[in-house]
Amino acid sequence: MSTQDATARAKQVYARAIELESKSNHPAALSLLWEAAGLAPGDPDIQNRLGEALERIGALEPAVDAYRRAVAERPTFRKASNNLILALCKVGRGAEAIERARSLAAATPSDPDRHFTLGLALAEQDVEQSIAAFTRALELDPRHVLARYNLALVLRRVDRPADALRELDRALAIDPRPEALYTQGVIYWHQGELGRAVDALRAAIAVAPQYADAHHALGSVLKTQRDWSGAAASLRKAIALQPDLFSARYALAQVLTAAGDDRGARSALDEAEQLRDRSAREREALTWTAVGIRKVESGDLTGAVEALGRATTAFAAYAPAHYQLGLVFHRLGRRDEARAAFARAQRLNPSLVPPVNR
């Protein structure tokens, strides 16, 4: 395939991936983002989107790699740069993250967003400096809601709940963001102000009805109030929105036990354990799929087949691994095996249409 053809194909695949993301079909979108990144490794937009997709499912090291490529191709790509800094913090490379953030803030000292990003990078490393960075961002832009919200999070972490609540009130006066209402509710809960906690969490849900963590927290507060039916309803809603929210499933089992529904409690626990096992196997498959992608990038197609085979062995229902295996078999000229892998991927996720059928 010529470079021009590969670039055109990458744009087509990338557009399809974005469409699938908009429909919350994230596994299929990830498969196509991997394919697009392979076709156009120098496209910073594709690399950044791939990094975001990988980060969403907890594949942080591959996400860092994708963000690095995006920033290397377009050094002024602010979103990718910020993503890289925050991902570096998550993988334990805080020193590099802080160095990058400090350099950017020093280059544009009047930019509140740069100080905000520095505050995020410092949050797990140096709380006082983090507070100073967020404060500087707010001096430059008093209506910077995210800086105020994240300042509240840091203040809460250092056991200054009154100061945290004050900053949350200021943030909410500017923009009633659901995460600020949620954090407000959690602080009230931990302070024993259960009525105010319920009000704040219900306000968060009113703003964002799909906010699983808010439903979970509300269920937990109602459980503390011994409102078993209300707690069960909230926890079931959280689980429906985010099935892998294991803590909500365990809390539901406790609520059902307290309400005298032992059978329902056992069922909730069984489902939680089954889902935990599935999640562990899916994560192993994801890890091996990422290894396989790296093998492809280095030209080791035989090694890629082995890694992707391990992915499908770890979790046979992981469609992205079958899809990537189909791409590798296709490059190796093993057409029958490629068709079988693509067919398996499409059976598992109908949105994964084999390349030859597009």
C-alpha positions as CSV (number, residue, x, y, z in Angstrom):
1,M,0.0,0.0,0.0
2,S,1.4,3.4,-1.0
3,T,1.8,6.1,1.6
4,Q,-1.0,8.1,0.0
5,D,-3.3,5.1,0.1
6,A,-2.3,4.4,3.7
7,T,-3.0,8.0,4.8
8,A,-6.4,8.0,3.1
9,R,-7.3,4.6,4.6
10,A,-6.2,5.9,8.1
11,K,-8.5,8.9,7.8
12,Q,-11.4,6.6,6.9
13,V,-10.7,4.2,9.7
14,Y,-10.2,7.1,12.2
15,A,-13.6,8.7,11.2
16,R,-15.3,5.3,11.8
17,A,-13.6,5.0,15.2
18,I,-14.9,8.4,16.3
19,E,-18.4,7.4,15.2
20,L,-18.2,4.3,17.2
21,E,-16.9,6.2,20.3
22,S,-20.0,8.5,20.0
23,K,-22.1,5.4,20.2
24,S,-20.1,4.2,23.3
25,N,-18.8,1.2,21.4
26,H,-15.4,1.7,22.9
27,P,-13.9,-1.8,22.2
28,A,-14.6,-1.5,18.5
29,A,-13.4,2.1,18.4
30,L,-10.1,1.1,20.1
31,S,-9.5,-1.6,17.5
32,L,-9.9,0.9,14.7
33,L,-7.8,3.5,16.4
34,W,-5.0,1.0,16.7
35,E,-5.4,0.2,13.0
36,A,-5.5,3.9,12.0
37,A,-2.4,4.6,14.1
38,G,-0.6,1.8,12.3
39,L,-1.5,3.2,9.0
40,A,-0.5,6.8,9.9
41,P,1.9,6.7,12.8
42,G,2.8,10.3,12.3
43,D,-0.7,11.6,12.6
44,P,-0.9,13.5,16.0
45,D,-4.7,13.6,16.2
46,I,-4.9,9.8,15.7
47,Q,-2.2,9.2,18.3
48,N,-3.8,11.5,20.9
49,R,-7.2,9.9,20.4
50,L,-5.7,6.4,20.7
51,G,-4.0,7.5,23.9
52,E,-7.3,8.7,25.3
53,A,-9.0,5.4,24.4
54,L,-6.2,3.4,26.0
55,E,-6.3,5.6,29.1
56,R,-10.0,5.2,29.4
57,I,-9.6,1.4,29.9
58,G,-6.5,1.7,32.2
59,A,-3.8,0.9,29.6
60,L,-1.6,3.7,30.8
61,E,1.8,2.7,29.5
62,P,0.6,2.4,25.9
63,A,-1.4,5.6,26.4
64,V,1.8,7.4,27.4
65,D,3.5,6.1,24.3
66,A,0.7,7.4,22.0
67,Y,0.7,10.8,23.7
68,R,4.5,11.0,23.3
69,R,4.1,10.4,19.5
70,A,1.4,13.0,19.3
71,V,3.5,15.6,21.0
72,A,6.7,14.7,19.1
73,E,4.8,15.2,15.8
74,R,3.1,18.4,16.9
75,P,4.9,20.1,19.9
76,T,2.3,22.8,20.1
77,F,-0.5,20.2,20.6
78,R,-1.7,21.5,23.9
79,K,-4.3,18.7,24.6
80,A,-1.9,15.9,23.8
81,S,0.8,17.7,26.0
82,N,-1.7,17.9,28.9
83,N,-2.8,14.3,28.4
84,L,0.9,13.2,28.5
85,I,1.6,15.1,31.7
86,L,-1.4,13.6,33.5
87,A,-0.8,10.1,32.2
88,L,2.8,10.3,33.4
89,C,1.5,11.1,36.9
90,K,-0.7,8.1,36.8
91,V,2.1,5.7,35.8
92,G,4.3,7.0,38.6
93,R,6.6,9.3,36.6
94,G,5.7,12.4,38.5
95,A,9.1,14.0,38.2
96,E,9.0,14.0,34.4
97,A,5.4,15.3,34.5
98,I,6.3,18.1,36.8
99,E,9.3,19.0,34.7
100,R,7.2,19.2,31.6
101,A,4.5,21.2,33.3
102,R,6.9,23.7,35.0
103,S,8.6,24.3,31.6
104,L,5.3,25.1,29.9
105,A,4.2,27.4,32.8
106,A,7.6,29.2,32.7
107,A,7.3,29.7,29.0
108,T,3.8,31.4,29.3
109,P,3.6,32.6,32.9
110,S,0.4,34.6,32.3
111,D,-1.5,31.5,31.0
112,P,-3.8,30.2,33.8
113,D,-4.2,26.8,32.1
114,R,-0.5,26.2,32.3
115,H,-0.5,26.8,36.1
116,F,-3.6,24.6,36.3
117,T,-1.9,21.7,34.6
118,L,1.2,22.3,36.9
119,G,-1.2,22.1,39.9
120,L,-2.5,18.7,38.6
121,A,1.0,17.4,38.1
122,L,2.1,18.4,41.6
123,A,-1.1,17.1,43.3
124,E,0.4,13.7,44.2
125,Q,3.9,14.9,44.7
126,D,3.9,18.2,46.6
127,V,0.5,19.4,48.0
128,E,1.6,22.8,49.1
129,Q,3.1,23.6,45.7
130,S,0.0,22.2,44.1
131,I,-2.2,24.6,46.1
132,A,0.1,27.4,45.1
133,A,-0.2,26.5,41.4
134,F,-4.0,26.4,41.5
135,T,-4.0,29.6,43.5
136,R,-1.9,31.3,40.8
137,A,-4.2,30.0,38.1
138,L,-7.2,31.5,40.0
139,E,-5.3,34.8,40.4
140,L,-5.0,35.0,36.7
141,D,-8.5,33.8,36.0
142,P,-10.9,33.8,39.1
143,R,-13.6,32.0,37.0
144,H,-11.4,29.0,36.2
145,V,-13.8,26.4,37.5
146,L,-11.6,23.4,37.1
147,A,-8.7,25.1,39.0
148,R,-11.1,25.9,41.8
149,Y,-12.6,22.4,41.8
150,N,-9.2,20.7,41.8
151,L,-8.0,23.1,44.6
152,A,-10.9,21.8,46.6
153,L,-9.9,18.2,46.0
154,V,-6.4,18.9,47.2
155,L,-7.7,20.8,50.3
156,R,-10.0,17.8,51.1
157,R,-7.0,15.4,50.8
158,V,-5.1,17.4,53.4
159,D,-8.0,17.3,55.8
160,R,-9.2,20.9,55.2
161,P,-12.9,20.1,54.5
162,A,-14.2,23.6,55.4
163,D,-11.8,25.2,52.9
164,A,-12.7,22.6,50.3
165,L,-16.4,23.2,50.7
166,R,-15.8,27.0,50.4
167,E,-14.0,26.5,47.1
168,L,-16.7,24.1,45.9
169,D,-19.3,26.7,46.7
170,R,-17.4,29.3,44.7
171,A,-17.0,26.8,41.8
172,L,-20.7,26.0,41.8
173,A,-21.7,29.7,41.8
174,I,-19.9,29.9,38.4
175,D,-20.9,26.5,37.0
176,P,-23.0,23.8,38.7
177,R,-20.7,21.0,37.5
178,P,-21.9,17.5,38.6
179,E,-18.4,16.5,39.9
180,A,-18.3,19.5,42.2
181,L,-21.8,18.6,43.5
182,Y,-20.7,15.0,43.9
183,T,-17.5,16.0,45.9
184,Q,-19.6,18.3,48.0
185,G,-22.0,15.4,48.8
186,V,-19.1,13.1,49.7
187,I,-17.6,15.7,52.1
188,Y,-20.9,16.2,53.8
189,W,-21.3,12.4,54.1
190,H,-18.0,12.0,55.7
191,Q,-18.8,14.8,58.1
192,G,-22.0,13.1,59.1
193,E,-24.3,15.7,57.5
194,L,-26.3,13.0,55.7
195,G,-29.3,15.2,54.7
196,R,-27.0,17.8,53.0
197,A,-25.1,14.9,51.4
198,V,-28.3,13.5,49.9
199,D,-29.3,16.9,48.6
200,A,-25.9,17.5,47.0
201,L,-25.7,14.0,45.4
202,R,-29.3,14.3,44.1
203,A,-28.4,17.7,42.6
204,A,-25.4,16.0,40.9
205,I,-27.6,13.3,39.4
206,A,-30.2,16.0,38.3
207,V,-27.4,17.6,36.3
208,A,-25.9,14.4,35.0
209,P,-28.3,11.4,35.3
210,Q,-25.7,9.0,33.9
211,Y,-23.2,9.8,36.7
212,A,-22.7,6.3,38.1
213,D,-20.4,7.4,41.0
214,A,-23.1,9.8,42.2
215,H,-25.7,7.1,42.2
216,H,-23.2,4.8,44.1
217,A,-22.5,7.5,46.7
218,L,-26.2,8.3,47.1
219,G,-26.9,4.6,47.7
220,S,-24.1,4.5,50.3
221,V,-25.5,7.5,52.1
222,L,-29.0,6.1,52.0
223,K,-27.6,2.8,53.4
224,T,-26.1,4.8,56.3
225,Q,-29.6,6.2,56.9
226,R,-31.0,2.6,56.8
227,D,-33.2,3.5,53.8
228,W,-32.8,0.0,52.3
229,S,-35.2,0.4,49.4
230,G,-33.8,3.8,48.4
231,A,-30.2,2.5,48.8
232,A,-30.9,-0.6,46.7
233,A,-32.5,1.5,43.9
234,S,-29.5,3.9,43.8
235,L,-27.0,1.1,43.8
236,R,-28.8,-0.8,41.1
237,K,-28.8,2.3,39.0
238,A,-25.1,2.7,39.5
239,I,-24.5,-0.9,38.5
240,A,-26.7,-0.5,35.4
241,L,-24.7,2.5,34.3
242,Q,-21.3,1.0,35.1
243,P,-21.5,-2.8,35.4
244,D,-17.8,-3.1,36.5
245,L,-18.4,-1.0,39.6
246,F,-17.6,-3.8,42.0
247,S,-17.9,-1.7,45.2
248,A,-21.5,-0.9,44.3
249,R,-22.3,-4.6,43.9
250,Y,-20.8,-5.4,47.2
251,A,-22.7,-2.5,48.9
252,L,-25.9,-3.8,47.2
253,A,-25.3,-7.2,48.8
254,Q,-24.9,-5.6,52.2
255,V,-28.1,-3.6,51.7
256,L,-30.1,-6.7,50.6
257,T,-28.8,-8.7,53.6
258,A,-29.9,-5.9,55.9
259,A,-33.3,-5.8,54.2
260,G,-33.7,-9.6,54.7
261,D,-33.2,-10.6,51.1
262,D,-30.5,-13.2,51.5
263,R,-31.1,-14.7,48.0
264,G,-30.7,-11.3,46.3
265,A,-27.6,-10.7,48.3
266,R,-26.0,-14.0,47.3
267,S,-26.9,-13.2,43.7
268,A,-25.3,-9.8,43.9
269,L,-22.1,-11.3,45.3
270,D,-22.0,-14.0,42.7
271,E,-22.4,-11.5,39.9
272,A,-19.7,-9.3,41.4
273,E,-17.2,-12.2,41.5
274,Q,-18.0,-13.4,38.0
275,L,-17.6,-9.9,36.7
276,R,-14.3,-9.4,38.6
277,D,-12.9,-12.6,37.0
278,R,-14.1,-11.5,33.5
279,S,-12.5,-8.0,34.1
280,A,-9.2,-9.6,35.1
281,R,-9.1,-11.8,32.0
282,E,-10.1,-8.9,29.7
283,R,-7.3,-6.8,31.2
284,E,-4.8,-9.6,30.5
285,A,-6.1,-9.8,27.0
286,L,-5.7,-6.1,26.6
287,T,-2.1,-6.2,27.9
288,W,-1.2,-8.9,25.4
289,T,-2.9,-7.1,22.6
290,A,-0.9,-4.0,23.3
291,V,2.3,-6.1,23.3
292,G,1.2,-7.5,19.9
293,I,0.7,-4.0,18.5
294,R,4.2,-3.0,19.6
295,K,5.5,-6.1,17.9
296,V,3.8,-5.1,14.7
297,E,5.3,-1.6,15.0
298,S,8.8,-3.1,15.3
299,G,8.2,-5.3,12.3
300,D,8.1,-8.6,14.3
301,L,4.9,-10.0,12.9
302,T,5.7,-13.6,14.1
303,G,6.0,-12.2,17.6
304,A,2.8,-10.2,17.1
305,V,0.9,-13.4,16.2
306,E,2.2,-15.1,19.4
307,A,1.2,-12.1,21.6
308,L,-2.2,-11.7,20.1
309,G,-2.7,-15.5,20.4
310,R,-2.0,-15.2,24.1
311,A,-4.6,-12.4,24.3
312,T,-7.3,-14.5,22.7
313,T,-6.3,-17.4,25.0
314,A,-6.6,-15.2,28.1
315,F,-10.1,-14.0,27.1
316,A,-11.6,-15.5,24.0
317,A,-14.4,-12.9,23.8
318,Y,-12.0,-10.0,23.4
319,A,-12.9,-8.8,19.9
320,P,-10.0,-6.3,19.5
321,A,-7.4,-9.1,19.8
322,H,-9.1,-11.1,17.1
323,Y,-9.3,-8.1,14.9
324,Q,-5.7,-7.2,15.3
325,L,-4.8,-10.8,14.7
326,G,-6.7,-10.7,11.4
327,L,-4.7,-7.6,10.3
328,V,-1.4,-9.4,11.1
329,F,-2.4,-12.6,9.3
330,H,-3.4,-10.4,6.3
331,R,0.0,-8.8,6.2
332,L,1.6,-12.3,6.4
333,G,-0.4,-13.5,3.5
334,R,-2.2,-16.0,5.6
335,R,-5.6,-15.2,4.1
336,D,-7.7,-18.0,5.5
337,E,-6.5,-17.4,9.0
338,A,-7.1,-13.6,8.5
339,R,-10.7,-14.2,7.4
340,A,-11.3,-16.5,10.3
341,A,-9.9,-14.0,12.8
342,F,-11.9,-11.1,11.3
343,A,-15.1,-13.2,11.3
344,R,-14.6,-14.0,15.0
345,A,-14.1,-10.4,15.8
346,Q,-17.2,-9.4,13.9
347,R,-19.3,-12.1,15.6
348,L,-18.2,-10.7,19.0
349,N,-18.6,-7.0,18.0
350,P,-20.6,-6.5,14.7
351,S,-19.2,-3.0,14.3
352,L,-15.8,-4.5,13.5
353,V,-16.2,-4.8,9.8
354,P,-13.2,-6.5,8.1
355,P,-11.1,-4.1,6.0
356,V,-11.9,-5.9,2.8
357,N,-15.6,-5.4,3.4
358,R,-15.4,-1.6,3.8
